[in-house]
């Protein structure tokens, strides 16, 4: 439908200024590298507008024009900034070859509604550029951390070697530090002990409670739900304050009266505190899964002679398993990321990875943090993929249309 | 049963009246549901709700004066704080008796610390006097009044006794008064001296900055949610990854990324200097102040605004705007009168969520906020771990909790707890 919009060639008075602006923008960066921004902008604008004029009036062959632009800009880039310049030049050339003909042939209209005015079309694309900028804002911090973690220097900026794509500028030394440094390894190990145990507690108790809550006649359902979700609502600093007082009393009781090992008690305190924080996530995800659960299946099972336990494990559990697992992943990441509560409740021997990062950021900031951050980003990408796959599977199992 | 004409209640298969049987089965189901919920409910009540409630009590509890100085407190009842005269010998004697016991149990320094929150200098006075009072024999060495004043001149100051008398009550509003920059005096609640009033300002700043963060989140989230809701499913799912990835990334990773970007020698400043927008010696100060906190927290909380907005905008049917346009409305009128009102629930839900989260934030302001960009939660943490004024920390926490619960109640009214969605 939209593809039927008729397109027509646009006059040069539209094409040239737009191309010149884009060219000036590119020229600004080249100019900045040569310490003359203004000259860069002017030359960039003039060069690109000239190219566009040439292509439209003289050459009129899109394929040839594209190769000329790509190779030409790549050569200019290589002349100014080596390998990096070559790559930037290739990309810029591809963009400008596309951009000039996209504008001139009026292809930008192709997928839009035919009755849109020029102003609406302009706004349509401006809006997309704004959204693009916001997406870049969302993603930049992560994109900046990844390459910087391979920095060969102990700096937090891109060194000239890195910008030149010189292998000398990159190294794995921060990763090596993470895997050999005792403090980082101990805190990593602590995180790997605490998070899974806390997850198991919150998932097992949370799933049972969600099943109970999903039944039709639960007295005081709203109040119970409110209490169970409260760890997510109350600001972490307040939970931490409350738990700090409470668990120091509990700890004294366990150590003093029952004579337990101090280290063990410390782990118990942190695990219990983290389990509470993970519970709301389990409750919410499992309840959401149970909303789509067909209760007549359990009745059918009972009808055919299965007891409640057998029905649960054979019928209900497999169907709600995706929800349970993604709730568990939420609980895991909550505990794995948590720093405020562990800072207050734990002692130095329970130092977790986020705690170590926090002290690192506050006191002696070392680039190893960036390596750890990169590893954590990879972990979260893995978890995100798992949750998404589970969500699709759950929807398929329940016969909903995949959304 | 076979008798169709039989009057009376209908019976179940086992002969009990059907009504009773149904009621029993309903009761049994209720009990089973409760039994499933009970373990978790107990766990949350024990390890979360009770600690919070005990924190609330700690903000008013003040047993330390009357426990450490029981005899003195009784004597102080007879002393008129308004008279401007020092108390009589009986009180000094009671005080010495109390102190000898307290010094033995090493409680007097704790009391000194407690009273030091109200009047500076009390802590050192108790510590110094403690050593010498230990040598006094309360049975033989009277009279004590002059002796005590000789040990430390503070005991000859009416104000000292007034402070002790004011804070001798077991339940006090003193911490709450301190939390709003007032203090408990014999004449009732009064404002703190000018130079000590920082908490009201801090509360104000916390609210103000949370509002700014919420506002900038709305501004940034609206266009993105609109785009996501109006693109074809495939494209919007791809772009959704860009929203969910930061949402899933560790908070500390994002905070450290902002620290790296915003530093004086950081990525943003380096780029601006390279482009010649700022001079090398005039680099922007965008970290360790309010700006740093606002930009980092806007980024961190943005997904919490986008997700509810997106789910509301997805449900807005496109034919209303088409109808408006076909009847001659301009683009702006169509958006403002037709689309925007329908998207308000999303804005409301997202704003309250972001505001609740922002107001209690601790980690990010602590790292990128410096001294000017910190929140009330950083003050709570300071009182817990550094100044050890736990009563004041509990009072500040209680006020913050009250604000959050109020907002949460609004959220429940507007959105409903059951509609909270993740991812």
HADDOCK unambig.tbl for C-alpha pairs under 7 A between the chains (distance, minus, plus):
assign (segid A and resid 29 and name CA) (segid B and resid 275 and name CA) 6.95 0.50 0.50
assign (segid A and resid 32 and name CA) (segid B and resid 274 and name CA) 6.23 0.50 0.50
assign (segid A and resid 32 and name CA) (segid B and resid 275 and name CA) 5.04 0.50 0.50
assign (segid A and resid 131 and name CA) (segid B and resid 223 and name CA) 6.27 0.50 0.50
assign (segid A and resid 131 and name CA) (segid B and resid 224 and name CA) 5.52 0.50 0.50
assign (segid A and resid 134 and name CA) (segid B and resid 220 and name CA) 6.64 0.50 0.50
assign (segid A and resid 135 and name CA) (segid B and resid 242 and name CA) 6.72 0.50 0.50
assign (segid A and resid 138 and name CA) (segid B and resid 243 and name CA) 6.94 0.50 0.50
assign (segid A and resid 138 and name CA) (segid B and resid 246 and name CA) 6.83 0.50 0.50
assign (segid A and resid 138 and name CA) (segid B and resid 299 and name CA) 6.40 0.50 0.50
assign (segid A and resid 139 and name CA) (segid B and resid 242 and name CA) 6.54 0.50 0.50
assign (segid A and resid 139 and name CA) (segid B and resid 246 and name CA) 6.76 0.50 0.50
assign (segid A and resid 141 and name CA) (segid B and resid 254 and name CA) 6.49 0.50 0.50
assign (segid A and resid 141 and name CA) (segid B and resid 257 and name CA) 5.15 0.50 0.50
assign (segid A and resid 141 and name CA) (segid B and resid 258 and name CA) 6.42 0.50 0.50
assign (segid A and resid 142 and name CA) (segid B and resid 257 and name CA) 6.87 0.50 0.50
assign (segid A and resid 145 and name CA) (segid B and resid 257 and name CA) 5.97 0.50 0.50
assign (segid A and resid 156 and name CA) (segid B and resid 260 and name CA) 5.95 0.50 0.50
assign (segid A and resid 156 and name CA) (segid B and resid 266 and name CA) 6.49 0.50 0.50
assign (segid A and resid 157 and name CA) (segid B and resid 266 and name CA) 5.76 0.50 0.50
assign (segid A and resid 157 and name CA) (segid B and resid 267 and name CA) 5.69 0.50 0.50
assign (segid A and resid 205 and name CA) (segid B and resid 39 and name CA) 6.84 0.50 0.50
assign (segid A and resid 205 and name CA) (segid B and resid 40 and name CA) 5.39 0.50 0.50
assign (segid A and resid 206 and name CA) (segid B and resid 40 and name CA) 6.54 0.50 0.50
assign (segid A and resid 208 and name CA) (segid B and resid 36 and name CA) 5.54 0.50 0.50
assign (segid A and resid 208 and name CA) (segid B and resid 37 and name CA) 6.58 0.50 0.50
assign (segid A and resid 209 and name CA) (segid B and resid 36 and name CA) 5.34 0.50 0.50
assign (segid A and resid 209 and name CA) (segid B and resid 37 and name CA) 4.04 0.50 0.50
assign (segid A and resid 209 and name CA) (segid B and resid 40 and name CA) 6.34 0.50 0.50
assign (segid A and resid 212 and name CA) (segid B and resid 33 and name CA) 4.25 0.50 0.50
assign (segid A and resid 212 and name CA) (segid B and resid 34 and name CA) 6.47 0.50 0.50
assign (segid A and resid 212 and name CA) (segid B and resid 36 and name CA) 5.04 0.50 0.50
assign (segid A and resid 212 and name CA) (segid B and resid 37 and name CA) 5.48 0.50 0.50
assign (segid A and resid 213 and name CA) (segid B and resid 33 and name CA) 6.66 0.50 0.50
assign (segid A and resid 213 and name CA) (segid B and resid 37 and name CA) 6.81 0.50 0.50
assign (segid A and resid 215 and name CA) (segid B and resid 33 and name CA) 6.63 0.50 0.50
assign (segid A and resid 217 and name CA) (segid B and resid 30 and name CA) 5.74 0.50 0.50
assign (segid A and resid 218 and name CA) (segid B and resid 30 and name CA) 5.67 0.50 0.50
assign (segid A and resid 218 and name CA) (segid B and resid 33 and name CA) 6.41 0.50 0.50
assign (segid A and resid 218 and name CA) (segid B and resid 34 and name CA) 6.89 0.50 0.50
assign (segid A and resid 228 and name CA) (segid B and resid 41 and name CA) 6.81 0.50 0.50
assign (segid A and resid 228 and name CA) (segid B and resid 44 and name CA) 6.68 0.50 0.50
assign (segid A and resid 234 and name CA) (segid B and resid 401 and name CA) 6.84 0.50 0.50
assign (segid A and resid 235 and name CA) (segid B and resid 357 and name CA) 6.92 0.50 0.50
assign (segid A and resid 235 and name CA) (segid B and resid 360 and name CA) 4.97 0.50 0.50
assign (segid A and resid 236 and name CA) (segid B and resid 360 and name CA) 6.99 0.50 0.50
assign (segid A and resid 237 and name CA) (segid B and resid 360 and name CA) 6.70 0.50 0.50
assign (segid A and resid 237 and name CA) (segid B and resid 362 and name CA) 6.75 0.50 0.50
assign (segid A and resid 237 and name CA) (segid B and resid 377 and name CA) 6.25 0.50 0.50
assign (segid A and resid 238 and name CA) (segid B and resid 397 and name CA) 5.75 0.50 0.50
assign (segid A and resid 239 and name CA) (segid B and resid 52 and name CA) 6.74 0.50 0.50
assign (segid A and resid 242 and name CA) (segid B and resid 51 and name CA) 4.78 0.50 0.50
assign (segid A and resid 242 and name CA) (segid B and resid 52 and name CA) 4.71 0.50 0.50
assign (segid A and resid 242 and name CA) (segid B and resid 55 and name CA) 5.21 0.50 0.50
assign (segid A and resid 243 and name CA) (segid B and resid 51 and name CA) 5.60 0.50 0.50
assign (segid A and resid 246 and name CA) (segid B and resid 51 and name CA) 5.30 0.50 0.50
assign (segid A and resid 276 and name CA) (segid B and resid 44 and name CA) 6.36 0.50 0.50
assign (segid A and resid 337 and name CA) (segid B and resid 250 and name CA) 5.73 0.50 0.50
assign (segid A and resid 337 and name CA) (segid B and resid 251 and name CA) 6.86 0.50 0.50
assign (segid A and resid 354 and name CA) (segid B and resid 252 and name CA) 6.72 0.50 0.50
assign (segid A and resid 361 and name CA) (segid B and resid 256 and name CA) 6.91 0.50 0.50
assign (segid A and resid 361 and name CA) (segid B and resid 367 and name CA) 6.87 0.50 0.50
assign (segid A and resid 362 and name CA) (segid B and resid 367 and name CA) 6.18 0.50 0.50
assign (segid A and resid 373 and name CA) (segid B and resid 253 and name CA) 5.04 0.50 0.50
assign (segid A and resid 376 and name CA) (segid B and resid 250 and name CA) 6.84 0.50 0.50
assign (segid A and resid 377 and name CA) (segid B and resid 249 and name CA) 5.72 0.50 0.50
assign (segid A and resid 380 and name CA) (segid B and resid 248 and name CA) 5.89 0.50 0.50
assign (segid A and resid 380 and name CA) (segid B and resid 249 and name CA) 5.71 0.50 0.50
assign (segid A and resid 381 and name CA) (segid B and resid 245 and name CA) 6.87 0.50 0.50
assign (segid A and resid 384 and name CA) (segid B and resid 248 and name CA) 6.93 0.50 0.50
